[in-house]
Amino acid sequence: MKTIIYHNPQCSKSREGLCVLEEIGEDVVIKNYLIEPPTYKELENLLKLLKVKPLDIIRKKEPIFKEKYEGKKLTKKQWIEAMIQDPILIERPIVVRGDKAVIGRPPTLIKDLIK
């Protein structure tokens, strides 16, 4: 079974998550979501697998969040569109295996997912 990681190579936690997967010997598909943002459908599926709302996976400390989105009441659809437009907003790493997903913070959550 392939494991997908939504990865930002500049992020230390994302790199740690990828290392965990490689150490376990997982067959990993790396999605650099900053270069190729997830589609609307992908984000909807990630939210379903994570069992969260869009705002739960938004990085609220990002400057772009503070500039464009802080204090705004957006719909689910608008938040998903915001993540497509500004993918740096997406929390990382997100790891998907089968019909389960986790935000890999801390990286031990990734190990729990793979078990």
Backbone atoms as SQL, in Angstrom:
CREATE TABLE atoms (id INTEGER PRIMARY KEY, chain TEXT, resi INTEGER, resn TEXT, atom TEXT, x REAL, y REAL, z REAL);
INSERT INTO atoms VALUES
  (1, 'A', 1, 'MET', 'N', 0.846, -1.183, 0.000),
  (2, 'A', 1, 'MET', 'CA', 0.000, 0.000, 0.000),
  (3, 'A', 1, 'MET', 'C', 0.894, 1.248, 0.000),
  (4, 'A', 2, 'LYS', 'N', 0.598, 2.163, -0.898),
  (5, 'A', 2, 'LYS', 'CA', 1.382, 3.393, -0.969),
  (6, 'A', 2, 'LYS', 'C', 0.947, 4.368, 0.119),
  (7, 'A', 3, 'THR', 'N', 1.906, 5.115, 0.612),
  (8, 'A', 3, 'THR', 'CA', 1.652, 6.164, 1.580),
  (9, 'A', 3, 'THR', 'C', 1.971, 7.489, 0.904),
  (10, 'A', 4, 'ILE', 'N', 1.073, 8.449, 1.056),
  (11, 'A', 4, 'ILE', 'CA', 1.258, 9.768, 0.448),
  (12, 'A', 4, 'ILE', 'C', 1.609, 10.761, 1.541),
  (13, 'A', 5, 'ILE', 'N', 2.613, 11.589, 1.281),
  (14, 'A', 5, 'ILE', 'CA', 2.944, 12.671, 2.200),
  (15, 'A', 5, 'ILE', 'C', 2.837, 13.991, 1.443),
  (16, 'A', 6, 'TYR', 'N', 2.032, 14.888, 1.994),
  (17, 'A', 6, 'TYR', 'CA', 1.961, 16.259, 1.488),
  (18, 'A', 6, 'TYR', 'C', 3.082, 16.990, 2.205),
  (19, 'A', 7, 'HIS', 'N', 4.108, 17.325, 1.446),
  (20, 'A', 7, 'HIS', 'CA', 5.422, 17.659, 1.987),
  (21, 'A', 7, 'HIS', 'C', 5.884, 19.051, 1.566),
  (22, 'A', 8, 'ASN', 'N', 6.510, 19.731, 2.526),
  (23, 'A', 8, 'ASN', 'CA', 7.199, 20.994, 2.254),
  (24, 'A', 8, 'ASN', 'C', 8.655, 20.766, 2.641),
  (25, 'A', 9, 'PRO', 'N', 9.556, 20.648, 1.659),
  (26, 'A', 9, 'PRO', 'CA', 10.953, 20.333, 1.971),
  (27, 'A', 9, 'PRO', 'C', 11.664, 21.389, 2.817),
  (28, 'A', 10, 'GLN', 'N', 11.113, 22.602, 2.900),
  (29, 'A', 10, 'GLN', 'CA', 11.736, 23.637, 3.726),
  (30, 'A', 10, 'GLN', 'C', 11.337, 23.529, 5.204),
  (31, 'A', 11, 'CYS', 'N', 10.378, 22.668, 5.505),
  (32, 'A', 11, 'CYS', 'CA', 9.857, 22.551, 6.870),
  (33, 'A', 11, 'CYS', 'C', 10.538, 21.386, 7.596),
  (34, 'A', 12, 'SER', 'N', 11.117, 21.662, 8.757),
  (35, 'A', 12, 'SER', 'CA', 11.830, 20.617, 9.499),
  (36, 'A', 12, 'SER', 'C', 10.889, 19.492, 9.935),
  (37, 'A', 13, 'LYS', 'N', 9.670, 19.815, 10.339),
  (38, 'A', 13, 'LYS', 'CA', 8.718, 18.776, 10.769),
  (39, 'A', 13, 'LYS', 'C', 8.304, 17.901, 9.589),
  (40, 'A', 14, 'SER', 'N', 8.176, 18.519, 8.430),
  (41, 'A', 14, 'SER', 'CA', 7.830, 17.760, 7.231),
  (42, 'A', 14, 'SER', 'C', 8.981, 16.828, 6.845),
  (43, 'A', 15, 'ARG', 'N', 10.202, 17.332, 6.939),
  (44, 'A', 15, 'ARG', 'CA', 11.376, 16.487, 6.646),
  (45, 'A', 15, 'ARG', 'C', 11.459, 15.340, 7.647),
  (46, 'A', 16, 'GLU', 'N', 11.183, 15.624, 8.924),
  (47, 'A', 16, 'GLU', 'CA', 11.176, 14.572, 9.949),
  (48, 'A', 16, 'GLU', 'C', 10.145, 13.503, 9.608),
  (49, 'A', 17, 'GLY', 'N', 8.968, 13.947, 9.188),
  (50, 'A', 17, 'GLY', 'CA', 7.904, 13.009, 8.827),
  (51, 'A', 17, 'GLY', 'C', 8.313, 12.111, 7.679),
  (52, 'A', 18, 'LEU', 'N', 8.954, 12.686, 6.678),
  (53, 'A', 18, 'LEU', 'CA', 9.424, 11.903, 5.539),
  (54, 'A', 18, 'LEU', 'C', 10.479, 10.897, 5.986),
  (55, 'A', 19, 'CYS', 'N', 11.377, 11.308, 6.871),
  (56, 'A', 19, 'CYS', 'CA', 12.406, 10.395, 7.406),
  (57, 'A', 19, 'CYS', 'C', 11.768, 9.215, 8.129),
  (58, 'A', 20, 'VAL', 'N', 10.734, 9.490, 8.918),
  (59, 'A', 20, 'VAL', 'CA', 10.037, 8.418, 9.635),
  (60, 'A', 20, 'VAL', 'C', 9.508, 7.390, 8.637),
  (61, 'A', 21, 'LEU', 'N', 8.872, 7.873, 7.573),
  (62, 'A', 21, 'LEU', 'CA', 8.316, 6.962, 6.563),
  (63, 'A', 21, 'LEU', 'C', 9.414, 6.160, 5.878),
  (64, 'A', 22, 'GLU', 'N', 10.521, 6.816, 5.560),
  (65, 'A', 22, 'GLU', 'CA', 11.628, 6.123, 4.893),
  (66, 'A', 22, 'GLU', 'C', 12.274, 5.102, 5.815),
  (67, 'A', 23, 'GLU', 'N', 12.416, 5.440, 7.111),
  (68, 'A', 23, 'GLU', 'CA', 13.000, 4.507, 8.078),
  (69, 'A', 23, 'GLU', 'C', 12.137, 3.260, 8.232),
  (70, 'A', 24, 'ILE', 'N', 10.820, 3.445, 8.192),
  (71, 'A', 24, 'ILE', 'CA', 9.900, 2.314, 8.313),
  (72, 'A', 24, 'ILE', 'C', 9.953, 1.453, 7.056),
  (73, 'A', 25, 'GLY', 'N', 10.394, 2.045, 5.958),
  (74, 'A', 25, 'GLY', 'CA', 10.460, 1.318, 4.697),
  (75, 'A', 25, 'GLY', 'C', 9.188, 1.432, 3.869),
  (76, 'A', 26, 'GLU', 'N', 8.441, 2.500, 4.106),
  (77, 'A', 26, 'GLU', 'CA', 7.192, 2.707, 3.371),
  (78, 'A', 26, 'GLU', 'C', 7.452, 3.058, 1.912),
  (79, 'A', 27, 'ASP', 'N', 6.529, 2.647, 1.057),
  (80, 'A', 27, 'ASP', 'CA', 6.517, 3.048, -0.350),
  (81, 'A', 27, 'ASP', 'C', 5.828, 4.412, -0.375),
  (82, 'A', 28, 'VAL', 'N', 6.613, 5.481, -0.499),
  (83, 'A', 28, 'VAL', 'CA', 6.102, 6.839, -0.291),
  (84, 'A', 28, 'VAL', 'C', 5.956, 7.594, -1.608),
  (85, 'A', 29, 'VAL', 'N', 4.797, 8.244, -1.745),
  (86, 'A', 29, 'VAL', 'CA', 4.571, 9.195, -2.832),
  (87, 'A', 29, 'VAL', 'C', 4.682, 10.578, -2.194),
  (88, 'A', 30, 'ILE', 'N', 5.653, 11.366, -2.656),
  (89, 'A', 30, 'ILE', 'CA', 5.883, 12.697, -2.089),
  (90, 'A', 30, 'ILE', 'C', 5.170, 13.728, -2.948),
  (91, 'A', 31, 'LYS', 'N', 4.280, 14.489, -2.315),
  (92, 'A', 31, 'LYS', 'CA', 3.574, 15.564, -3.013),
  (93, 'A', 31, 'LYS', 'C', 4.050, 16.887, -2.433),
  (94, 'A', 32, 'ASN', 'N', 4.861, 17.596, -3.208),
  (95, 'A', 32, 'ASN', 'CA', 5.294, 18.925, -2.785),
  (96, 'A', 32, 'ASN', 'C', 4.144, 19.872, -3.103),
  (97, 'A', 33, 'TYR', 'N', 3.296, 20.084, -2.105),
  (98, 'A', 33, 'TYR', 'CA', 2.050, 20.809, -2.328),
  (99, 'A', 33, 'TYR', 'C', 2.250, 22.300, -2.595),
  (100, 'A', 34, 'LEU', 'N', 3.454, 22.813, -2.346),
  (101, 'A', 34, 'LEU', 'CA', 3.708, 24.218, -2.667),
  (102, 'A', 34, 'LEU', 'C', 3.909, 24.396, -4.169),
  (103, 'A', 35, 'ILE', 'N', 4.473, 23.383, -4.816),
  (104, 'A', 35, 'ILE', 'CA', 4.690, 23.431, -6.263),
  (105, 'A', 35, 'ILE', 'C', 3.426, 22.989, -7.001),
  (106, 'A', 36, 'GLU', 'N', 2.801, 21.922, -6.504),
  (107, 'A', 36, 'GLU', 'CA', 1.559, 21.414, -7.095),
  (108, 'A', 36, 'GLU', 'C', 0.489, 21.367, -6.012),
  (109, 'A', 37, 'PRO', 'N', -0.249, 22.474, -5.830),
  (110, 'A', 37, 'PRO', 'CA', -1.274, 22.484, -4.780),
  (111, 'A', 37, 'PRO', 'C', -2.314, 21.390, -5.004),
  (112, 'A', 38, 'PRO', 'N', -2.842, 20.844, -3.911),
  (113, 'A', 38, 'PRO', 'CA', -3.891, 19.840, -4.055),
  (114, 'A', 38, 'PRO', 'C', -5.119, 20.457, -4.730),
  (115, 'A', 39, 'THR', 'N', -5.882, 19.618, -5.400),
  (116, 'A', 39, 'THR', 'CA', -7.116, 20.080, -6.028),
  (117, 'A', 39, 'THR', 'C', -8.191, 20.257, -4.960),
  (118, 'A', 40, 'TYR', 'N', -9.275, 20.871, -5.366),
  (119, 'A', 40, 'TYR', 'CA', -10.417, 21.039, -4.465),
  (120, 'A', 40, 'TYR', 'C', -10.876, 19.670, -3.953),
  (121, 'A', 41, 'LYS', 'N', -10.982, 18.724, -4.874),
  (122, 'A', 41, 'LYS', 'CA', -11.439, 17.371, -4.523),
  (123, 'A', 41, 'LYS', 'C', -10.460, 16.696, -3.549),
  (124, 'A', 42, 'GLU', 'N', -9.162, 16.861, -3.803),
  (125, 'A', 42, 'GLU', 'CA', -8.149, 16.278, -2.898),
  (126, 'A', 42, 'GLU', 'C', -8.286, 16.858, -1.499),
  (127, 'A', 43, 'LEU', 'N', -8.440, 18.185, -1.415),
  (128, 'A', 43, 'LEU', 'CA', -8.567, 18.818, -0.100),
  (129, 'A', 43, 'LEU', 'C', -9.840, 18.368, 0.606),
  (130, 'A', 44, 'GLU', 'N', -10.929, 18.248, -0.127),
  (131, 'A', 44, 'GLU', 'CA', -12.166, 17.732, 0.474),
  (132, 'A', 44, 'GLU', 'C', -11.939, 16.337, 1.043),
  (133, 'A', 45, 'ASN', 'N', -11.243, 15.495, 0.291),
  (134, 'A', 45, 'ASN', 'CA', -10.963, 14.138, 0.746),
  (135, 'A', 45, 'ASN', 'C', -10.040, 14.145, 1.965),
  (136, 'A', 46, 'LEU', 'N', -9.005, 14.989, 1.948),
  (137, 'A', 46, 'LEU', 'CA', -8.105, 15.080, 3.104),
  (138, 'A', 46, 'LEU', 'C', -8.872, 15.488, 4.356),
  (139, 'A', 47, 'LEU', 'N', -9.753, 16.463, 4.229),
  (140, 'A', 47, 'LEU', 'CA', -10.546, 16.913, 5.376),
  (141, 'A', 47, 'LEU', 'C', -11.411, 15.773, 5.910),
  (142, 'A', 48, 'LYS', 'N', -11.979, 15.001, 4.998),
  (143, 'A', 48, 'LYS', 'CA', -12.813, 13.862, 5.397),
  (144, 'A', 48, 'LYS', 'C', -11.973, 12.812, 6.126),
  (145, 'A', 49, 'LEU', 'N', -10.803, 12.483, 5.557),
  (146, 'A', 49, 'LEU', 'CA', -9.939, 11.472, 6.179),
  (147, 'A', 49, 'LEU', 'C', -9.410, 11.935, 7.531),
  (148, 'A', 50, 'LEU', 'N', -9.091, 13.220, 7.630),
  (149, 'A', 50, 'LEU', 'CA', -8.578, 13.771, 8.889),
  (150, 'A', 50, 'LEU', 'C', -9.692, 14.013, 9.910),
  (151, 'A', 51, 'LYS', 'N', -10.947, 14.042, 9.405),
  (152, 'A', 51, 'LYS', 'CA', -12.121, 14.322, 10.253),
  (153, 'A', 51, 'LYS', 'C', -12.015, 15.703, 10.890),
  (154, 'A', 52, 'VAL', 'N', -11.671, 16.690, 10.041),
  (155, 'A', 52, 'VAL', 'CA', -11.523, 18.066, 10.520),
  (156, 'A', 52, 'VAL', 'C', -12.204, 19.035, 9.555),
  (157, 'A', 53, 'LYS', 'N', -12.326, 20.275, 10.010),
  (158, 'A', 53, 'LYS', 'CA', -12.834, 21.365, 9.176),
  (159, 'A', 53, 'LYS', 'C', -11.641, 22.071, 8.540),
  (160, 'A', 54, 'PRO', 'N', -11.870, 22.799, 7.448),
  (161, 'A', 54, 'PRO', 'CA', -10.745, 23.474, 6.780),
  (162, 'A', 54, 'PRO', 'C', -9.896, 24.336, 7.720),
  (163, 'A', 55, 'LEU', 'N', -10.539, 25.090, 8.582),
  (164, 'A', 55, 'LEU', 'CA', -9.782, 25.989, 9.462),
  (165, 'A', 55, 'LEU', 'C', -8.848, 25.224, 10.402),
  (166, 'A', 56, 'ASP', 'N', -9.155, 23.941, 10.643),
  (167, 'A', 56, 'ASP', 'CA', -8.318, 23.116, 11.522),
  (168, 'A', 56, 'ASP', 'C', -6.960, 22.780, 10.908),
  (169, 'A', 57, 'ILE', 'N', -6.836, 22.884, 9.577),
  (170, 'A', 57, 'ILE', 'CA', -5.541, 22.580, 8.949),
  (171, 'A', 57, 'ILE', 'C', -4.907, 23.828, 8.324),
  (172, 'A', 58, 'ILE', 'N', -5.397, 24.988, 8.743),
  (173, 'A', 58, 'ILE', 'CA', -4.834, 26.260, 8.270),
  (174, 'A', 58, 'ILE', 'C', -3.742, 26.696, 9.240),
  (175, 'A', 59, 'ARG', 'N', -2.607, 27.089, 8.692),
  (176, 'A', 59, 'ARG', 'CA', -1.491, 27.603, 9.498),
  (177, 'A', 59, 'ARG', 'C', -1.743, 29.088, 9.778),
  (178, 'A', 60, 'LYS', 'N', -2.242, 29.353, 10.970),
  (179, 'A', 60, 'LYS', 'CA', -2.675, 30.709, 11.313),
  (180, 'A', 60, 'LYS', 'C', -1.528, 31.667, 11.625),
  (181, 'A', 61, 'LYS', 'N', -0.315, 31.140, 11.762),
  (182, 'A', 61, 'LYS', 'CA', 0.834, 32.017, 12.034),
  (183, 'A', 61, 'LYS', 'C', 1.540, 32.463, 10.757),
  (184, 'A', 62, 'GLU', 'N', 1.117, 31.922, 9.619),
  (185, 'A', 62, 'GLU', 'CA', 1.729, 32.317, 8.348),
  (186, 'A', 62, 'GLU', 'C', 1.406, 33.780, 8.053),
  (187, 'A', 63, 'PRO', 'N', 2.398, 34.548, 7.589),
  (188, 'A', 63, 'PRO', 'CA', 2.141, 35.956, 7.248),
  (189, 'A', 63, 'PRO', 'C', 0.979, 36.135, 6.271),
  (190, 'A', 64, 'ILE', 'N', 0.848, 35.236, 5.309),
  (191, 'A', 64, 'ILE', 'CA', -0.229, 35.357, 4.316),
  (192, 'A', 64, 'ILE', 'C', -1.601, 35.210, 4.980),
  (193, 'A', 65, 'PHE', 'N', -1.677, 34.383, 6.033),
  (194, 'A', 65, 'PHE', 'CA', -2.937, 34.247, 6.767),
  (195, 'A', 65, 'PHE', 'C', -3.279, 35.570, 7.431),
  (196, 'A', 66, 'LYS', 'N', -2.282, 36.147, 8.094),
  (197, 'A', 66, 'LYS', 'CA', -2.518, 37.407, 8.807),
  (198, 'A', 66, 'LYS', 'C', -2.880, 38.532, 7.844),
  (199, 'A', 67, 'GLU', 'N', -2.245, 38.539, 6.676),
  (200, 'A', 67, 'GLU', 'CA', -2.497, 39.593, 5.686),
  (201, 'A', 67, 'GLU', 'C', -3.864, 39.468, 5.023),
  (202, 'A', 68, 'LYS', 'N', -4.237, 38.241, 4.659),
  (203, 'A', 68, 'LYS', 'CA', -5.420, 38.072, 3.809),
  (204, 'A', 68, 'LYS', 'C', -6.652, 37.478, 4.485),
  (205, 'A', 69, 'TYR', 'N', -6.454, 36.714, 5.562),
  (206, 'A', 69, 'TYR', 'CA', -7.572, 35.908, 6.054),
  (207, 'A', 69, 'TYR', 'C', -7.937, 36.106, 7.521),
  (208, 'A', 70, 'GLU', 'N', -7.025, 36.600, 8.328),
  (209, 'A', 70, 'GLU', 'CA', -7.286, 36.710, 9.766),
  (210, 'A', 70, 'GLU', 'C', -8.555, 37.522, 10.026),
  (211, 'A', 71, 'GLY', 'N', -9.416, 36.963, 10.867),
  (212, 'A', 71, 'GLY', 'CA', -10.645, 37.649, 11.246),
  (213, 'A', 71, 'GLY', 'C', -11.790, 37.489, 10.263),
  (214, 'A', 72, 'LYS', 'N', -11.546, 36.828, 9.142),
  (215, 'A', 72, 'LYS', 'CA', -12.604, 36.655, 8.139),
  (216, 'A', 72, 'LYS', 'C', -13.413, 35.401, 8.437),
  (217, 'A', 73, 'LYS', 'N', -14.694, 35.492, 8.185),
  (218, 'A', 73, 'LYS', 'CA', -15.603, 34.345, 8.338),
  (219, 'A', 73, 'LYS', 'C', -15.858, 33.790, 6.943),
  (220, 'A', 74, 'LEU', 'N', -15.101, 32.775, 6.577),
  (221, 'A', 74, 'LEU', 'CA', -15.249, 32.177, 5.262),
  (222, 'A', 74, 'LEU', 'C', -16.018, 30.864, 5.359),
  (223, 'A', 75, 'THR', 'N', -16.644, 30.486, 4.272),
  (224, 'A', 75, 'THR', 'CA', -17.334, 29.198, 4.204),
  (225, 'A', 75, 'THR', 'C', -16.297, 28.094, 4.007),
  (226, 'A', 76, 'LYS', 'N', -16.743, 26.854, 4.158),
  (227, 'A', 76, 'LYS', 'CA', -15.857, 25.709, 3.913),
  (228, 'A', 76, 'LYS', 'C', -15.270, 25.804, 2.507),
  (229, 'A', 77, 'LYS', 'N', -16.119, 26.075, 1.544),
  (230, 'A', 77, 'LYS', 'CA', -15.676, 26.181, 0.148),
  (231, 'A', 77, 'LYS', 'C', -14.622, 27.284, -0.006),
  (232, 'A', 78, 'GLN', 'N', -14.852, 28.427, 0.623),
  (233, 'A', 78, 'GLN', 'CA', -13.903, 29.545, 0.520),
  (234, 'A', 78, 'GLN', 'C', -12.560, 29.215, 1.171),
  (235, 'A', 79, 'TRP', 'N', -12.577, 28.490, 2.304),
  (236, 'A', 79, 'TRP', 'CA', -11.316, 28.099, 2.942),
  (237, 'A', 79, 'TRP', 'C', -10.543, 27.122, 2.064),
  (238, 'A', 80, 'ILE', 'N', -11.261, 26.185, 1.447),
  (239, 'A', 80, 'ILE', 'CA', -10.594, 25.235, 0.551),
  (240, 'A', 80, 'ILE', 'C', -9.978, 25.985, -0.624),
  (241, 'A', 81, 'GLU', 'N', -10.722, 26.916, -1.182),
  (242, 'A', 81, 'GLU', 'CA', -10.195, 27.716, -2.291),
  (243, 'A', 81, 'GLU', 'C', -8.986, 28.544, -1.850),
  (244, 'A', 82, 'ALA', 'N', -9.006, 29.037, -0.611),
  (245, 'A', 82, 'ALA', 'CA', -7.867, 29.797, -0.078),
  (246, 'A', 82, 'ALA', 'C', -6.624, 28.912, 0.007),
  (247, 'A', 83, 'MET', 'N', -6.803, 27.643, 0.409),
  (248, 'A', 83, 'MET', 'CA', -5.661, 26.726, 0.497),
  (249, 'A', 83, 'MET', 'C', -5.099, 26.391, -0.881),
  (250, 'A', 84, 'ILE', 'N', -5.955, 26.367, -1.886),
  (251, 'A', 84, 'ILE', 'CA', -5.482, 26.125, -3.251),
  (252, 'A', 84, 'ILE', 'C', -4.712, 27.348, -3.750),
  (253, 'A', 85, 'GLN', 'N', -5.250, 28.521, -3.472),
  (254, 'A', 85, 'GLN', 'CA', -4.608, 29.764, -3.909),
  (255, 'A', 85, 'GLN', 'C', -3.301, 30.025, -3.156),
  (256, 'A', 86, 'ASP', 'N', -3.301, 29.747, -1.858),
  (257, 'A', 86, 'ASP', 'CA', -2.134, 29.993, -1.003),
  (258, 'A', 86, 'ASP', 'C', -1.795, 28.704, -0.249),
  (259, 'A', 87, 'PRO', 'N', -1.185, 27.720, -0.922),
  (260, 'A', 87, 'PRO', 'CA', -0.965, 26.412, -0.294),
  (261, 'A', 87, 'PRO', 'C', -0.050, 26.445, 0.933),
  (262, 'A', 88, 'ILE', 'N', 0.717, 27.514, 1.116),
  (263, 'A', 88, 'ILE', 'CA', 1.556, 27.636, 2.320),
  (264, 'A', 88, 'ILE', 'C', 0.684, 27.606, 3.585),
  (265, 'A', 89, 'LEU', 'N', -0.605, 27.873, 3.419),
  (266, 'A', 89, 'LEU', 'CA', -1.533, 27.856, 4.554),
  (267, 'A', 89, 'LEU', 'C', -1.799, 26.453, 5.085),
  (268, 'A', 90, 'ILE', 'N', -1.530, 25.432, 4.275),
  (269, 'A', 90, 'ILE', 'CA', -1.874, 24.058, 4.662),
  (270, 'A', 90, 'ILE', 'C', -0.873, 23.526, 5.687),
  (271, 'A', 91, 'GLU', 'N', -1.415, 23.022, 6.793),
  (272, 'A', 91, 'GLU', 'CA', -0.576, 22.414, 7.833),
  (273, 'A', 91, 'GLU', 'C', 0.182, 21.240, 7.233),
  (274, 'A', 92, 'ARG', 'N', 1.351, 20.981, 7.768),
  (275, 'A', 92, 'ARG', 'CA', 2.203, 19.935, 7.210),
  (276, 'A', 92, 'ARG', 'C', 2.976, 19.213, 8.301),
  (277, 'A', 93, 'PRO', 'N', 3.410, 18.015, 7.990),
  (278, 'A', 93, 'PRO', 'CA', 3.054, 17.208, 6.832),
  (279, 'A', 93, 'PRO', 'C', 1.718, 16.514, 7.060),
  (280, 'A', 94, 'ILE', 'N', 1.004, 16.277, 5.983),
  (281, 'A', 94, 'ILE', 'CA', -0.193, 15.434, 6.045),
  (282, 'A', 94, 'ILE', 'C', 0.189, 14.113, 5.389),
  (283, 'A', 95, 'VAL', 'N', -0.076, 13.031, 6.106),
  (284, 'A', 95, 'VAL', 'CA', 0.274, 11.699, 5.617),
  (285, 'A', 95, 'VAL', 'C', -1.014, 10.893, 5.460),
  (286, 'A', 96, 'VAL', 'N', -1.158, 10.280, 4.286),
  (287, 'A', 96, 'VAL', 'CA', -2.350, 9.492, 3.970),
  (288, 'A', 96, 'VAL', 'C', -1.923, 8.061, 3.664),
  (289, 'A', 97, 'ARG', 'N', -2.630, 7.135, 4.287),
  (290, 'A', 97, 'ARG', 'CA', -2.399, 5.706, 4.012),
  (291, 'A', 97, 'ARG', 'C', -3.757, 5.030, 3.984),
  (292, 'A', 98, 'GLY', 'N', -4.133, 4.566, 2.808),
  (293, 'A', 98, 'GLY', 'CA', -5.450, 3.945, 2.662),
  (294, 'A', 98, 'GLY', 'C', -6.550, 4.947, 2.933),
  (295, 'A', 99, 'ASP', 'N', -7.427, 4.592, 3.879),
  (296, 'A', 99, 'ASP', 'CA', -8.546, 5.477, 4.198),
  (297, 'A', 99, 'ASP', 'C', -8.325, 6.229, 5.507),
  (298, 'A', 100, 'LYS', 'N', -7.049, 6.411, 5.862),
  (299, 'A', 100, 'LYS', 'CA', -6.709, 7.144, 7.088),
  (300, 'A', 100, 'LYS', 'C', -5.665, 8.206, 6.784),
  (301, 'A', 101, 'ALA', 'N', -5.679, 9.265, 7.587),
  (302, 'A', 101, 'ALA', 'CA', -4.704, 10.342, 7.416),
  (303, 'A', 101, 'ALA', 'C', -4.414, 10.981, 8.767),
  (304, 'A', 102, 'VAL', 'N', -3.219, 11.559, 8.873),
  (305, 'A', 102, 'VAL', 'CA', -2.834, 12.314, 10.070),
  (306, 'A', 102, 'VAL', 'C', -2.019, 13.526, 9.649),
  (307, 'A', 103, 'ILE', 'N', -2.054, 14.522, 10.520),
  (308, 'A', 103, 'ILE', 'CA', -1.087, 15.611, 10.423),
  (309, 'A', 103, 'ILE', 'C', 0.082, 15.132, 11.270),
  (310, 'A', 104, 'GLY', 'N', 1.249, 15.016, 10.669),
  (311, 'A', 104, 'GLY', 'CA', 2.400, 14.388, 11.323),
  (312, 'A', 104, 'GLY', 'C', 3.126, 15.259, 12.323),
  (313, 'A', 105, 'ARG', 'N', 2.401, 15.847, 13.240),
  (314, 'A', 105, 'ARG', 'CA', 2.975, 16.651, 14.314),
  (315, 'A', 105, 'ARG', 'C', 2.400, 16.142, 15.629),
  (316, 'A', 106, 'PRO', 'N', 3.153, 15.488, 16.425),
  (317, 'A', 106, 'PRO', 'CA', 4.546, 15.080, 16.275),
  (318, 'A', 106, 'PRO', 'C', 4.664, 13.894, 15.313),
  (319, 'A', 107, 'PRO', 'N', 5.880, 13.616, 14.842),
  (320, 'A', 107, 'PRO', 'CA', 6.097, 12.529, 13.886),
  (321, 'A', 107, 'PRO', 'C', 5.651, 11.149, 14.382),
  (322, 'A', 108, 'THR', 'N', 5.535, 10.972, 15.693),
  (323, 'A', 108, 'THR', 'CA', 5.071, 9.677, 16.215),
  (324, 'A', 108, 'THR', 'C', 3.663, 9.352, 15.717),
  (325, 'A', 109, 'LEU', 'N', 2.878, 10.373, 15.385),
  (326, 'A', 109, 'LEU', 'CA', 1.537, 10.130, 14.847),
  (327, 'A', 109, 'LEU', 'C', 1.607, 9.386, 13.517),
  (328, 'A', 110, 'ILE', 'N', 2.691, 9.617, 12.775),
  (329, 'A', 110, 'ILE', 'CA', 2.880, 8.923, 11.497),
  (330, 'A', 110, 'ILE', 'C', 3.114, 7.439, 11.760),
  (331, 'A', 111, 'LYS', 'N', 3.944, 7.138, 12.755),
  (332, 'A', 111, 'LYS', 'CA', 4.199, 5.731, 13.107),
  (333, 'A', 111, 'LYS', 'C', 2.905, 5.044, 13.514),
  (334, 'A', 112, 'ASP', 'N', 2.073, 5.749, 14.287),
  (335, 'A', 112, 'ASP', 'CA', 0.793, 5.181, 14.719),
  (336, 'A', 112, 'ASP', 'C', -0.114, 4.895, 13.524),
  (337, 'A', 113, 'LEU', 'N', -0.083, 5.758, 12.528),
  (338, 'A', 113, 'LEU', 'CA', -0.897, 5.573, 11.322),
  (339, 'A', 113, 'LEU', 'C', -0.476, 4.325, 10.560),
  (340, 'A', 114, 'ILE', 'N', 0.825, 4.075, 10.489),
  (341, 'A', 114, 'ILE', 'CA', 1.363, 2.979, 9.689),
  (342, 'A', 114, 'ILE', 'C', 1.139, 1.627, 10.362),
  (343, 'A', 115, 'LYS', 'N', 1.056, 1.597, 11.681),
  (344, 'A', 115, 'LYS', 'CA', 0.891, 0.325, 12.415),
  (345, 'A', 115, 'LYS', 'C', -0.320, -0.440, 11.945);
